[in-house]
Amino acid sequence: MLTLHNSLNLPSAPKVAHFIKSGYSLTWRQQKLIVKLSSARENLVLLPPLTGKERLVECLAKSPVMLVCLSPDMGEDHIRFWADVCLQAGKPLYLSLKGSPQMPHKVFPWGWYMKRSLDWLVAALLVMLLSPLFLGLALLVKSSSPGPIFFQQWRVGERGKLFRIIKFRTMQANAEQLHHQVMQNQAGLHKLQQDPRVTPIGYWLRKYSLDELPQLFNVLRGEMSLVGPRPWALYDAIRITPDLRHRLKALPGITGAWQVAARSTVVDLNLVNSCDLKYLSTWSLGQDLKFLMLTIPKVLTGFGAY
């Protein structure tokens, strides 16, 4: 049953408890809603019925809650459920992440300001210049297989805030539902060289990283940078060891150290993490420009892409 603590001030909170029976414990603290699993049911994956979810969205949207915070240990299904609820309710969702790595924006505030300004200017320019290519690729994706043009997926962004990454769809429409079935024996990053869900056009888009072009809109929305650590998907992020999860607080990028040095040739979670942490500890604007230049030949040759 839904447990309410500290007078949440959520409209009709008792009615929410009537609809939702998933063992959540909610704590209201300084306009922040902290979501946990009740200890007696932590191992269960029971999600609320549709009517309960709709009621929760309604109550959350009308509440004074400014943001929702939950632990990565809750598991992918619960995090995804709350991410969808918060999206519909118009509330940001953050993962609770302990530790505080030496983030570049705190060490080099002026350099970081220049980086973010360049991010926006370059992304806006590229969107305008590449608009004919965007249109052509959109028509290609739409005509090649049934389903939407764009693929959107929850990723972990700056300070642990969840956002929807945008890509051209390279897989069959029900790829997300088949994900765990396909990846059940994959220990590292959930990437397969011969993924049966990828469409023929999708293989070509992935080889030359054309599927990632819509991420320029994520940059314009402030959710990503042109250069930065890998934007982690939920199913990868929750498998990072707790002592390394603080890395998830960083602003992710379209390209970066891992993409340039290894890309999909290295899928070990700890190695990818180490690569990103080294980037953060040695960050400079010059290094970002270097990674951007190194990305061009990697993309043109299809290095490590699948």
N, C-alpha and C positions, 0 to 999 in steps of 0.2 A: 504494500500500500504506500502511497505517496505520503511522506512525513514532512510537515511544515514546522519550521523553527523561527523564533524571534519575530513573530508578527510580520510576515512578508508584505502585507498590504497589497497582495495580488487580488484583484477583483474576483469575487466568487471562488476563493481558494478552496473551500470545502467541496464545491462542485467538481473542481479539478480532481480532488482525491477520490470522488465517487467514480469518475470515468477512468482514471489511470491507476493501474495496479502493477507497476514495474519495479517496485522496491527503491525508488529514488528518495533521497533525503535532501531537502532544499533549505539553505540557510541564507537569510537576508542580511547583508552587511554593507552599510554605506553605499546604497544604490547599486550594489553588486549582488547578483544571485549566484551562489555557490552550489553546484550540483554534485552530489555524491551518490554512490550506491549504498543502500542499507546493508550492513555487514552480514546479515543472515542470508542475503540473496545475491552476493557478489558474483557467484559463479553462474548465475542464470542469465540467459539472453532472451528476456521477455519484453517485447516492445508494446507500447500502448495501442489499443484499437484505434481505428480511424477517427471515431467520434471523440475519443479522448485526446488525440493529437490536435484535432481542430479546436477543441475547447481550450487546450493549453496555449495554442497560438493566440487565441482571442484574449485570454487572461494576461498573457505575457505582453501582448501589444498594448493593452490598456494600463499596464502597471507602470510605476515609476522606475522600474529597473533600467539602468543605463547600460549594463553589460552582463553577460553570463559567463561563468568560469567553471571549468570542470577538469578533472584529472585525466591524463593520458591512459591511466591504468583502467579506466572504465571500459575500454575495448572499442573496437571500430564501429560495431553496430550501434552502441549507445551514443558515441560521439557523432556519428552520421545523423542519427535521429534528432539530437539536439541542434545540430548544425542546420538541418532543414527547418526545424521549428523556429529557430532564431532568424533565419532568412525570411520566413513568412511574416514573422512578428516585427521585423525591422530592428532587431537587437544584435549587436556584435557578440561573437562567441570567441573566448580565449581558452587555451589550454593552460593549466597551472604548471609552471615550469620553475624548478628551484635552481639556484645558482645564477651567477651573472658574469658571463664572459666579457672580456675587454672589447666592447663594441666600438667600431671605428668612429661613429658619430659623436661619441663622448670624448675620444682621444683627439680627433681632428675635426672639430665642429665646422670650421670654415671650408676645409677640404670636402667634407661630407655635403655641405650646402651646395658647393659647386657641382659635385657628383649628381645630386638630385635634380639640380637645375638642368644639367646636360642630359640627364635621363629623359626629362619631359620634352625638351627641345628636340633631341634626336628622334625620340619615339614619334612625336607629332609630325616631324619632317618625313620620316620613313613611311608612316601611314598614308600621307598624302602622295608621296612619290610612288608607292607600291600599290595604290588603290586599284589599278587595272589588273595587277597580278592577284590581288585579293579576290576580285570579281571572277577572274578566270578559274582560280583554284576552288572557289565556292561552287561554281557551276560544275566543275569536274567531280567534286565530292558528291554533289546532289545527284548527278546523272549516273554515277558509277555503282551506287548501292543504296537501298532504302534506308531512311533514317535522317536525322538532322544534319545540317552542315557542320555545326560546331559541337565539340565535345567539351563539357564542363565538369570539373571534378574538384572536390574539396582538397585544399592543400594548406599546410601550416605556414603562416607568414610571420611578419615582424612582431616581436613580443608574444608569439604564440597565437596570434589572431588568425582564425580560419578565413579563407577566401576561396572563391571559385576561379580556378585557372581556366583559361580559354585556349583551345587548340582546334585546328581543323580535324574533323573526325577521320581516323585512320582504321577504325575497327568496325565490326558489325554492330548494329544498334543495341543489342543486348549484351555487350561485352562486359559491363560492370557486374551483371548477374552471374556471369560465367567466370569471373576473376579468380575466386578462390579454388574453383574446380581445376582451372588451368594451372594455377601457381602452387598447388598443394605440396609439391616436392621442392620448391624453390626456397633455399635458405637465405640468400642475400637479397639485394634489391629485386623487387618483383618485375623482372624484365626477362623475356625469353627471345632468343635469336630466331626461333621458328614458332612464333605465336599463331595458333590456328585462327584466332579472332581477327587478325589483321587482313584487310582487303587488299587486292592487287594494287590498286591505286595508293592505298595506305603505305605499302612497302616503299613505293617510290617517294612519297611525301616524307616519310621518316628518314630515308637514306640521305636526303639533302636538307633535312630539318625544316622543310617548308610548312609542316604541320604546326610549328611553333611560332609562326609569324603573328597569329592573333594575340600572343602574349604581350605584344606592344600595347594593347588596350589595357592589360593589367598594369603595365608601367605607367600609362597615362592616369590610371585610377589611383596610383600611389601604392599598389599592392606588391609590386616587384620593381627591380632595377634592371638595367641592361646587363650588368655584371654583378654576380653575387653567388652565395652558396646555392646548392640544389634546393628547389622547392619540394619539400617532402610530401608525398601522398600519405593519407591516414594509415593505410595498411603497412607502410614502411616506418612511419614516424613512431607508432606505438611499439615497434620492436627494437627501437634504440634503447640501449641500457640507460637506466636513470642517471648515472653519473655523466652522461654525454648529452642529455636532453636539453641542457641550457643552450646548445648550439641552435636549437629551433627558434630562439629569440631573434635571430638575425634576419635582415631583409633579404629574401631570395632573389636570384637573378635569372635571366634567360640563358646566359652563358656564364662560365666561371672556371675556377681552377680544375674541378673534376671533369668538366666537359672538354677542356682543352688538353689535359694531361692523359686522361684515360677513357672518358665517356663510357660506353656500355661494355668496354673490355674489362672493367673492374666493377663488380657488383657487391663486394663485401661491404656490409653496413659500416663497420668500424673504419675501414680504409677510406670510404667516401667521407665519413665524418671527420677523420683526421685531416683530409685534404681541405675540407671547408674550414676547420678550425685554424689551420695554418694560414689560410687566406685572410681570415679575420684578424689574426694577430700581427700580420705583416702588411695590412692594407695601406694602399696609397693610391692617389688618383692616377699616377703614372702606371701602376700595376694594372689598374682597370683598363686603361687604354691599350696596354700590351695584350691583355686577354682578348680584347675586342679584335685586335689585328690578327692574333693567332687563330681566332675562331673562323675567320674567312676561309683560309685554305682547308681547315678541317671540314667545313660545310661543303665546299666545292668538291672535295674528294670523297665525301661520305664516310670519313674516318669513324670507326666504332659505332656506327648508327644501325639500329634495328628496332 
